[in-house]
């Protein structure tokens, strides 16, 4: 009886493993490899150029990015890297819009991770957030985008419209009246509730902790005060 039970449990385990293997194989078979490759390339360019512009990377990492993006040191020399970022963003958004027209928002099941995040980042770095925000909200409901990512896009969209942000994710850089480049927290809609909203959206840091990490002073402004900076 004991032997039979061991055999029975072994068979159940094998059946279960076989089902998992079939599920994994089925999911892999449903991946659109061509689209996955395209989105991975877009993601590397979108994130890679920003790593280069930010400048906080090792020589090894920089060389790795230049190789992946088929660029030379000359391409990113001085202000050329900023012009290159604008060019990459312009090309990426055209590609992304064509993909959206054909596939909608590419899900994890269609392209896997992190390829499914490429569309989000390109839209976030474009001037078309307001147009595609409903698509991003729907993708968030489907589990393809995190609540924190959606919150960042919601804030950016408000900032671009000259409105107060909700979650305190957006830091703005501009020249002040002395001609000095400064960074500041974009005005917030409801300061007393901001950390409650942040927690509900999945952020683990308070706005104060976030600004400290970003090395930006925690100072609150009204929209009408920004022109006086």
C-alpha positions in Angstrom: 0.0 0.0 0.0 2.8 2.3 0.9 4.6 1.5 -2.4 1.5 2.2 -4.4 1.1 5.6 -2.7 4.7 6.5 -3.5 4.2 5.5 -7.1 0.9 7.4 -7.3 2.4 10.6 -5.8 5.4 10.3 -8.2 3.0 10.0 -11.2 1.1 13.1 -10.0 4.4 15.0 -9.8 5.4 14.0 -13.3 2.0 14.9 -14.7 2.2 18.3 -12.9 5.7 19.0 -14.2 4.7 17.9 -17.7 1.8 20.4 -17.6 4.1 23.2 -16.5 6.5 22.3 -19.2 3.7 22.4 -21.8 2.5 25.7 -20.4 6.0 27.2 -20.7 6.4 25.8 -24.2 3.0 27.1 -25.2 3.8 30.6 -23.8 7.1 30.6 -25.7 5.3 29.5 -28.9 3.0 32.5 -28.6 5.9 35.0 -28.4 6.2 37.1 -31.5 10.0 36.9 -31.9 10.3 39.5 -34.6 8.3 42.1 -32.6 10.2 41.1 -29.4 13.5 41.8 -31.2 12.3 45.1 -32.5 11.1 46.3 -29.1 14.3 45.1 -27.4 16.3 47.2 -29.8 14.0 50.2 -29.2 14.4 49.8 -25.4 18.2 49.6 -25.6 18.3 52.8 -27.6 15.8 54.6 -25.4 17.4 53.7 -22.1 21.0 53.5 -23.3 21.2 57.1 -24.6 19.8 58.3 -21.3 22.5 56.3 -19.4 25.1 58.0 -21.6 23.6 61.5 -21.1 23.4 61.1 -17.4 27.0 60.2 -17.4 27.1 58.1 -14.2 28.5 55.0 -15.8 31.8 53.1 -15.9 34.0 53.0 -19.0 33.1 49.4 -19.4 29.4 50.1 -19.3 29.8 53.0 -21.8 31.7 50.8 -24.2 29.0 48.1 -23.9 26.2 50.6 -24.7 28.1 52.1 -27.6 28.6 48.6 -29.1 24.9 47.7 -28.5 23.7 50.9 -30.1 26.3 50.8 -32.9 27.7 54.2 -31.9 31.2 55.7 -31.6 32.7 58.0 -29.0 32.5 60.8 -31.5 28.7 60.4 -31.7 28.3 61.3 -28.1 31.0 63.9 -27.8 29.9 67.1 -26.0 26.5 68.4 -26.9 26.1 65.8 -29.7 24.7 63.3 -27.2 21.7 65.6 -26.5 21.0 66.0 -30.2 21.4 62.2 -30.6 18.9 61.6 -27.8 16.3 63.9 -29.5 16.9 62.1 -32.8 16.5 58.6 -31.2 13.3 59.7 -29.4 11.9 61.0 -32.7 12.6 57.8 -34.6 11.4 55.6 -31.7 8.0 57.2 -31.4 7.3 56.7 -35.1 8.2 53.0 -34.8 6.1 52.7 -31.6 3.1 54.3 -33.1 3.2 51.9 -36.0 3.5 49.0 -33.6 0.5 50.3 -31.6 -1.6 50.6 -34.7 -0.9 47.0 -35.5 -0.8 45.3 -32.1 -2.2 47.7 -29.6 0.0 47.6 -26.4 2.2 44.5 -26.8 1.6 42.4 -23.7 4.1 40.2 -21.8 2.5 37.1 -23.4 3.2 38.5 -26.9 6.7 39.8 -26.5 7.9 38.8 -23.0 9.8 41.0 -20.6 11.4 43.5 -20.6 10.5 44.1 -24.3 6.9 44.8 -23.2 8.1 48.0 -21.4 9.6 49.6 -24.5 6.4 51.2 -25.6 5.9 52.8 -22.2 9.3 54.3 -22.0 9.1 55.7 -25.6 5.7 57.3 -24.9 7.0 58.7 -21.6 9.8 60.4 -23.4 7.6 61.8 -26.2 5.1 64.7 -26.5 2.3 62.3 -27.1 1.5 61.1 -23.5 -2.0 62.6 -23.5 -2.9 60.7 -26.7 -1.7 57.4 -25.4 -2.5 57.6 -21.7 -5.8 55.7 -22.0 -3.8 52.8 -23.6 -1.2 52.9 -20.8 -4.0 52.9 -18.2 -5.5 49.8 -19.8 -2.1 48.1 -20.0 -1.7 48.7 -16.3 -5.0 47.1 -15.6 -3.9 44.1 -17.6 -0.7 43.8 -15.5 1.7 44.8 -18.3 2.7 48.1 -16.6 3.3 48.8 -12.9 1.1 51.2 -10.9 4.3 53.3 -10.1 5.1 53.6 -13.9 1.5 54.7 -14.6 1.8 57.3 -11.7 4.9 58.7 -13.3 3.2 59.1 -16.6 0.1 60.7 -15.0 2.4 63.2 -13.3 4.4 63.9 -16.4 1.2 64.5 -18.4 -0.1 67.0 -15.8 3.3 68.8 -15.8 3.3 69.1 -19.6 -0.1 70.7 -19.4 1.1 73.2 -16.8 -0.9 71.6 -14.0 0.0 70.3 -10.5 1.2 66.8 -10.2 -0.3 64.2 -7.9 2.5 61.8 -6.9 5.5 64.0 -6.8 7.5 62.1 -9.4 8.4 64.9 -11.7 11.5 67.0 -11.2 12.0 70.0 -13.6 15.2 71.5 -14.8 15.4 75.0 -16.1 17.6 78.1 -16.1 16.8 80.6 -13.3 16.8 84.4 -13.6 20.6 84.4 -13.0 21.1 82.0 -15.9 22.0 79.2 -13.6 20.6 75.7 -14.3 18.4 74.5 -11.4 16.3 71.4 -10.6 13.1 71.6 -8.5 10.1 69.6 -7.6 7.2 70.4 -9.9 4.3 71.9 -8.0 2.1 69.3 -6.2 -1.7 69.3 -6.1 -2.3 68.1 -2.5 0.8 68.3 -0.4 -0.8 66.9 2.8 -1.9 63.7 1.0 1.0 63.1 -1.4 2.7 60.4 0.6 -0.6 58.6 1.0 -1.1 58.7 -2.8 2.5 57.5 -3.3 2.0 54.5 -1.1 -1.3 53.6 -2.8 0.5 53.7 -6.1 3.2 51.4 -4.9 6.1 53.8 -4.1 8.2 52.7 -1.2 9.8 56.1 -0.7 8.1 59.3 0.6 8.5 62.3 -1.6 11.1 63.7 0.9 13.2 60.5 0.6 12.8 60.5 -3.2 14.1 64.1 -3.5 17.0 63.4 -1.1 18.1 60.4 -3.3 17.8 62.7 -6.4 19.8 65.4 -4.6 17.0 67.9 -5.1 15.9 70.3 -2.4 12.5 69.7 -0.9 10.9 73.1 -1.6 7.3 73.6 -2.6 6.3 76.0 -5.3 3.0 77.2 -6.8 2.6 77.2 -10.6 2.5 81.0 -10.7 5.9 81.2 -8.9 7.9 79.2 -11.4 8.4 82.2 -13.7 10.1 84.0 -10.8 12.7 81.4 -10.2 
